[in-house]
Amino acid sequence: MNQNASPEAADASPGQPKVQLEPSEVIALGCLLLGWFVMNTLVTDLGAVQQTFRFYNVWTMLRDPARLATGMTGGDRAVSLGFAVICLATATAIFVPFRLRTPKSWLAYFAPLALMVVCGAVLWGESASFAKRISLGFGAYLSFSASLFLAWRGLVRLRQEESMFPQPAP
């Protein structure tokens, strides 16, 4: 083996070009993580009391929508931690195509968007009584935009790869 060859070059399969995470995708992943873990995703305004939640707290609200009004308790930390792990796993799904190297693996870029849409739809249905008092925080807008961008990039990459390696006719 060539001593000057990089380890990444050894990973590339013959006949397949080396694929890397684009800088725009790294930025989108950073925005997604900021929106999910640092910024407020939901804000409940009850007049004198305002509750704020991050995306990784959503599972607690799905289990008990009353938390939108009462806020989080100490016992909710384990649930939030468990959902935070799910969120991290979902965010890192964008690395799947770099390991599997199949065209359909680019669909993993849809995972963050799918998680947000499912959680949002279920939460919307469960919290109908609080709906007028709930607003989206900047973290929701940032992470949703980032997840839309990642899904679009996954679709673009899927189409590029399918055009490079067309399926044989039956």
C-alpha positions as CSV (number, residue, x, y, z in Angstrom):
1,M,0.0,0.0,0.0
2,N,1.2,3.5,-0.7
3,Q,2.6,5.1,2.4
4,N,1.3,8.6,1.3
5,A,-2.3,7.4,0.8
6,S,-4.7,8.8,3.3
7,P,-6.9,6.4,5.4
8,E,-10.0,8.0,3.8
9,A,-8.7,6.9,0.3
10,A,-8.5,3.3,1.6
11,D,-12.2,3.5,2.6
12,A,-13.4,4.4,-0.9
13,S,-14.6,1.3,-2.8
14,P,-13.2,0.9,-6.3
15,G,-15.5,2.4,-8.9
16,Q,-17.1,4.7,-6.4
17,P,-16.0,8.3,-5.9
18,K,-15.1,9.5,-2.4
19,V,-18.0,11.2,-0.7
20,Q,-17.7,13.7,2.0
21,L,-20.0,15.8,4.2
22,E,-20.4,19.1,2.5
23,P,-19.7,22.3,4.5
24,S,-23.3,23.4,4.1
25,E,-24.4,20.1,5.6
26,V,-22.1,20.5,8.6
27,I,-23.6,24.0,9.2
28,A,-27.1,22.6,8.9
29,L,-26.3,19.8,11.4
30,G,-24.9,22.4,13.8
31,C,-28.1,24.5,13.4
32,L,-30.2,21.4,14.0
33,L,-28.3,20.5,17.2
34,L,-28.5,24.2,18.4
35,G,-32.2,24.3,17.8
36,W,-32.8,20.9,19.5
37,F,-30.5,21.2,22.5
38,V,-29.7,24.9,23.2
39,M,-32.6,27.1,22.0
40,N,-36.2,27.1,23.0
41,T,-38.4,25.1,20.8
42,L,-41.8,25.7,22.5
43,V,-43.0,28.6,24.6
44,T,-46.2,28.4,26.6
45,D,-47.5,31.7,27.7
46,L,-50.0,31.5,30.6
47,G,-50.1,35.3,31.4
48,A,-47.8,35.8,34.4
49,V,-46.1,32.4,33.8
50,Q,-44.1,31.5,30.7
51,Q,-42.7,28.0,30.3
52,T,-40.0,27.3,27.8
53,F,-39.0,23.9,26.4
54,R,-36.3,22.5,24.2
55,F,-36.9,19.9,21.5
56,Y,-35.4,17.1,23.6
57,N,-38.1,17.8,26.2
58,V,-40.9,17.0,23.7
59,W,-41.2,13.4,24.7
60,T,-42.3,14.6,28.2
61,M,-45.0,16.7,26.7
62,L,-46.1,13.8,24.5
63,R,-46.5,11.6,27.6
64,D,-48.2,14.4,29.6
65,P,-49.4,17.5,27.7
66,A,-50.2,19.1,31.0
67,R,-46.5,19.7,31.4
68,L,-46.9,22.5,28.8
69,A,-48.7,24.4,31.6
70,T,-47.0,23.1,34.7
71,G,-43.4,22.9,33.4
72,M,-40.9,20.1,33.8
73,T,-40.3,18.4,37.1
74,G,-37.2,16.6,38.4
75,G,-38.7,13.2,37.5
76,D,-38.9,14.3,33.8
77,R,-35.2,14.4,33.4
78,A,-34.8,10.7,32.7
79,V,-37.4,10.9,30.0
80,S,-35.8,14.0,28.5
81,L,-32.4,12.3,28.6
82,G,-33.7,9.2,26.8
83,F,-35.3,11.4,24.1
84,A,-32.1,13.4,23.9
85,V,-30.3,10.1,23.0
86,I,-32.9,9.5,20.3
87,C,-32.4,13.0,19.0
88,L,-28.7,12.6,18.8
89,A,-29.0,9.2,17.0
90,T,-31.5,10.8,14.6
91,A,-29.1,13.7,13.9
92,T,-26.2,11.4,13.3
93,A,-28.2,9.4,10.8
94,I,-26.8,11.8,8.1
95,F,-23.5,9.8,8.5
96,V,-25.2,6.5,7.4
97,P,-24.5,7.1,3.6
98,F,-20.8,7.4,4.3
99,R,-20.8,3.9,5.7
100,L,-23.4,2.0,3.7
101,R,-22.5,3.5,0.4
102,T,-25.8,2.6,-1.3
103,P,-27.9,5.2,-3.1
104,K,-30.9,4.6,-0.9
105,S,-28.9,5.3,2.2
106,W,-29.1,9.0,1.4
107,L,-32.7,8.8,2.6
108,A,-31.2,8.8,6.1
109,Y,-30.9,12.6,5.6
110,F,-34.7,12.7,6.1
111,A,-34.5,11.3,9.6
112,P,-34.4,14.7,11.5
113,L,-37.3,16.1,9.4
114,A,-39.3,12.9,10.0
115,L,-38.7,13.1,13.8
116,M,-39.8,16.7,13.9
117,V,-42.9,16.2,11.8
118,V,-44.1,13.2,13.8
119,C,-43.4,14.9,17.2
120,G,-45.0,18.1,16.1
121,A,-48.1,16.4,14.7
122,V,-48.6,14.2,17.8
123,L,-48.0,17.2,20.1
124,W,-50.4,19.3,18.2
125,G,-53.1,16.7,18.5
126,E,-52.4,16.0,22.2
127,S,-52.3,19.7,23.3
128,A,-55.4,21.1,21.6
129,S,-56.5,22.7,24.9
130,F,-53.3,24.6,25.1
131,A,-52.9,25.4,21.4
132,K,-53.6,29.1,21.7
133,R,-51.1,29.5,24.4
134,I,-48.2,27.7,22.7
135,S,-45.8,29.4,20.3
136,L,-42.8,28.1,18.6
137,G,-39.4,29.3,19.8
138,F,-36.5,30.3,17.5
139,G,-35.0,26.8,18.0
140,A,-38.0,25.2,16.3
141,Y,-37.6,27.5,13.3
142,L,-33.9,27.0,13.1
143,S,-34.0,23.2,13.5
144,F,-36.9,22.7,11.2
145,S,-35.2,24.8,8.5
146,A,-32.0,22.8,9.0
147,S,-33.9,19.5,8.8
148,L,-35.6,20.6,5.6
149,F,-32.2,21.6,4.1
150,L,-30.7,18.2,5.1
151,A,-33.7,16.3,3.5
152,W,-33.3,18.3,0.3
153,R,-29.5,17.6,0.3
154,G,-30.2,13.9,0.8
155,L,-32.6,13.9,-2.1
156,V,-30.1,15.8,-4.3
157,R,-27.3,13.3,-3.4
158,L,-29.6,10.3,-4.0
159,R,-30.5,11.6,-7.5
160,Q,-26.8,12.3,-8.2
161,E,-25.8,8.8,-7.1
162,E,-28.6,7.1,-9.0
163,S,-27.6,8.9,-12.2
164,M,-23.9,7.9,-11.7
165,F,-24.9,4.2,-11.1
166,P,-28.0,3.5,-13.0
167,Q,-29.9,0.3,-12.1
168,P,-29.7,-2.4,-14.8
169,A,-32.8,-3.0,-16.8
170,P,-34.8,-6.2,-15.9
